Amino acid sequence: MTHYRLALLGFGNVGRNLVKLLGEKQAELQARYGITFVLTGIASRRLGWLVNENGFGLEAALADPQTASDQAVDTLDAWLTAARPDVLFENSSMNPHTGQPALDYCRAALGRGIHVITANKGPVVHGYHELRQLAESQGVRFLFEAAVMGGAPIFSLFREALPACNLKRFRGILNSTTNLILTEMEHGLSYEAAVKKAQDLGIAETDPSFDVDGWDAAVKVAAIATVLMDVPVKPADVKPVGITALTQAQIQAARAAGRPYKLVCQAEKDAAGTVTVSVGPQQLESGDPLANVNGSDSLAIFETDTLYRLNLSEGGADAYTTAYGPLADFVTISRS
Ligand SMILES: NC(=O)c1ccc[n+]([C@@H]2O[C@H](COP(=O)([O-])OP(=O)(O)OC[C@H]3O[C@@H](n4cnc5c(N)ncnc54)[C@H](OP(=O)(O)O)[C@@H]3O)[C@@H](O)[C@H]2O)c1
């Protein structure tokens, strides 16, 4: 048995679903992987830095983390000292332009020899090489399976299952909100009504601008290029174009002509090692697998030097399926 003290920074949709999943999988983690754990820290912007030295009850934490805590401290440093986690789950909001403050949260934890698991793309695109080296120097892991396509395995697929395989080209539909909006507008909803539908389904934020302006997709392309092509790419390098300039008439005419608009993410590495990246709306031929990805589904198409084409598609993703990514990373840490 290996016993872990866990702390959660960010207690929104993903953080809360992770606690739910940890509760559901507690017995299975123990029986199959010899993992036992106790949750000693919960923090968020509004909750502050909460600690329970003896462990938060998972149900009590979900009901009211403040009542379930036995101590509140004022800083990240004091929180890490009091909660003494072995693993930090960093699930705070994403900043595509700087990765902050999550980048500093990851630095602080790794610097103390704490494993870090994040669903946040910000620290990945703004600090991947630095954080990976810091983790190695401290003998811990920096893992982020959920950062792209939620719980679907992209990074662990290449890391664990595809040794000596080099990614040459990537195309995909990675932003559920814009794909749902385009699909709904094809079916006759206005842009505003389609955005509202995405918000009601819980896949778009109150301010959907990161999605519709292409920044969420740009950060994902940057993460794929940085990690899987090993060439640092920042979201600004992608120069994303969003979907807001498309009119409903254009979207419906394109679908009627059998060449629908999709927000396509692309990255390509040439023989000299230079990476070209883009995010923008494209009209696709009907035979293109990306043309048939509808609603909130996603599809990633990888072209590698050893496997010509490998597709990974995900349907019905939500914050619960995203929380599976950090859970899987936790099991990976326990086996390393
Ligand atoms: N939702 C998904 O399906 C999904 C999929 C893939 C990746 N992700 C990534 O996972 C992360 C969490 O997403 P989510 O859907 O859980 O978002 P969310 O529901 O908006 O929750 C974000 C959490 O971060 C906290 N937070 C924000 N700024 C903070 C700060 N400066 N310091 C400490 N805590 C801060 C918030 O605190 P308060 O509530 O107290 O303000 C909240 O608890 C994001 O980086 C997102 O990009 C999400």
The ligand as an SDF file (V2000), in Angstrom:
LIG
                    3D

 48 52  0  0  0  0  0  0  0  0999 V2000
  -14.3560   21.9770  -17.5540 N   0  0  0  0  0  0  0  0  0  0  0  0
  -13.7660   21.1510  -18.3850 C   0  0  0  0  0  0  0  0  0  0  0  0
  -14.4080   20.2470  -18.9450 O   0  0  0  0  0  0  0  0  0  0  0  0
  -12.2780   21.2640  -18.6530 C   0  0  0  0  0  0  0  0  0  0  0  0
  -11.6960   20.4610  -19.6480 C   0  0  0  0  0  0  0  0  0  0  0  0
  -10.2980   20.4910  -19.8360 C   0  0  0  0  0  0  0  0  0  0  0  0
   -9.5240   21.3610  -19.0810 C   0  0  0  0  0  0  0  0  0  0  0  0
  -10.1300   22.1830  -18.1540 N   0  0  0  0  0  0  0  0  0  0  0  0
   -9.2830   23.1020  -17.3720 C   0  0  0  0  0  0  0  0  0  0  0  0
   -9.4060   22.7660  -15.9940 O   0  0  0  0  0  0  0  0  0  0  0  0
   -9.2810   23.9520  -15.1990 C   0  0  0  0  0  0  0  0  0  0  0  0
  -10.5050   24.0540  -14.2860 C   0  0  0  0  0  0  0  0  0  0  0  0
  -11.6740   24.1360  -15.0930 O   0  0  0  0  0  0  0  0  0  0  0  0
  -13.1190   24.2210  -14.4260 P   0  0  0  0  0  0  0  0  0  0  0  0
  -14.0930   23.8970  -15.4890 O   0  0  0  0  0  0  0  0  0  0  0  0
  -13.1070   23.4780  -13.1450 O   0  0  0  0  0  0  0  0  0  0  0  0
  -13.1920   25.7960  -14.1210 O   0  0  0  0  0  0  0  0  0  0  0  0
  -14.1160   26.5030  -13.0440 P   0  0  0  0  0  0  0  0  0  0  0  0
  -15.3220   25.7040  -12.7480 O   0  0  0  0  0  0  0  0  0  0  0  0
  -14.2540   27.9210  -13.5040 O   0  0  0  0  0  0  0  0  0  0  0  0
  -13.2110   26.4890  -11.7050 O   0  0  0  0  0  0  0  0  0  0  0  0
  -12.0130   27.1920  -11.6340 C   0  0  0  0  0  0  0  0  0  0  0  0
  -11.5230   27.1220  -10.2150 C   0  0  0  0  0  0  0  0  0  0  0  0
  -10.2830   27.8570  -10.1710 O   0  0  0  0  0  0  0  0  0  0  0  0
  -10.3430   28.7430   -9.0630 C   0  0  0  0  0  0  0  0  0  0  0  0
   -9.4880   29.8850   -9.3230 N   0  0  0  0  0  0  0  0  0  0  0  0
   -9.5950   30.8080  -10.2970 C   0  0  0  0  0  0  0  0  0  0  0  0
   -8.5940   31.6990  -10.2110 N   0  0  0  0  0  0  0  0  0  0  0  0
   -7.8560   31.3260   -9.1410 C   0  0  0  0  0  0  0  0  0  0  0  0
   -6.7090   31.8410   -8.5200 C   0  0  0  0  0  0  0  0  0  0  0  0
   -6.1100   32.9440   -8.9780 N   0  0  0  0  0  0  0  0  0  0  0  0
   -6.2020   31.1880   -7.4450 N   0  0  0  0  0  0  0  0  0  0  0  0
   -6.8120   30.0850   -6.9520 C   0  0  0  0  0  0  0  0  0  0  0  0
   -7.9120   29.5500   -7.5060 N   0  0  0  0  0  0  0  0  0  0  0  0
   -8.4290   30.1690   -8.5770 C   0  0  0  0  0  0  0  0  0  0  0  0
  -11.7890   29.1310   -8.9390 C   0  0  0  0  0  0  0  0  0  0  0  0
  -12.0130   29.6380   -7.6510 O   0  0  0  0  0  0  0  0  0  0  0  0
  -13.3760   30.3380   -7.2090 P   0  0  0  0  0  0  0  0  0  0  0  0
  -14.4890   29.4090   -7.5960 O   0  0  0  0  0  0  0  0  0  0  0  0
  -13.2230   30.4540   -5.7390 O   0  0  0  0  0  0  0  0  0  0  0  0
  -13.4290   31.6320   -7.9440 O   0  0  0  0  0  0  0  0  0  0  0  0
  -12.4630   27.7780   -9.1970 C   0  0  0  0  0  0  0  0  0  0  0  0
  -12.4650   27.0280   -8.0100 O   0  0  0  0  0  0  0  0  0  0  0  0
   -9.1330   25.1200  -16.1810 C   0  0  0  0  0  0  0  0  0  0  0  0
   -7.7980   25.4510  -16.3220 O   0  0  0  0  0  0  0  0  0  0  0  0
   -9.6900   24.5600  -17.4730 C   0  0  0  0  0  0  0  0  0  0  0  0
   -9.1150   25.1830  -18.6170 O   0  0  0  0  0  0  0  0  0  0  0  0
  -11.4730   22.1410  -17.9170 C   0  0  0  0  0  0  0  0  0  0  0  0
  1  2  1  0
  2  3  2  0
  2  4  1  0
  4  5  1  0
  4 48  2  0
  5  6  2  0
  6  7  1  0
  7  8  2  0
  8  9  1  0
  8 48  1  0
  9 10  1  0
  9 46  1  0
 10 11  1  0
 11 12  1  0
 11 44  1  0
 12 13  1  0
 13 14  1  0
 14 15  2  0
 14 16  1  0
 14 17  1  0
 17 18  1  0
 18 19  2  0
 18 20  1  0
 18 21  1  0
 21 22  1  0
 22 23  1  0
 23 24  1  0
 23 42  1  0
 24 25  1  0
 25 26  1  0
 25 36  1  0
 26 27  1  0
 26 35  1  0
 27 28  2  0
 28 29  1  0
 29 30  1  0
 29 35  2  0
 30 31  1  0
 30 32  2  0
 32 33  1  0
 33 34  2  0
 34 35  1  0
 36 37  1  0
 36 42  1  0
 37 38  1  0
 38 39  2  0
 38 40  1  0
 38 41  1  0
 42 43  1  0
 44 45  1  0
 44 46  1  0
 46 47  1  0
M  CHG  2   8   1  16  -1
M  END
$$$$
